């Protein structure tokens, strides 16, 4: 994957789909075109609905948007906690030569 890579390439090549279970819901911004990949893994893609040519959103679209926005706030807070914890963790320990990225990532998650 050199240079610029599309969202699809990153999702497919990173192994992200290996962590997706049937019934999972993945939140993404509009334009993140991975719906087919998620359906193949048995998951759903949650994207805030847009107006799509209409002057106003329907009541259902408005409720979906509010739900997704409220959940995104919690996701962003969790990501911030992980970043802060990772920064502290990265100063505390040195990555072992014989350890994999996965082992180090698991250690980070256990430290949370």
Number of C-alpha atoms within 10 A of each C-alpha: 8 4 4 8 10 11 13 15 12 13 16 14 11 10 10 10 15 10 8 15 12 12 12 14 14 14 16 15 11 11 8 13 14 17 16 13 16 21 13 11 17 14 19 19 19 16 18 19 17 14 12 8 7 8 7 11 15 13 9 10 15 16 14 16 18 13 12 17 14 11 12 14 11 11 13 11 11 12 12 12 13 17 12 12 15 17 11 11 16 13 8 9 9 9 12 10 6 7 9 11 11 9 13 16 12 11 12 15 12 8 11 10
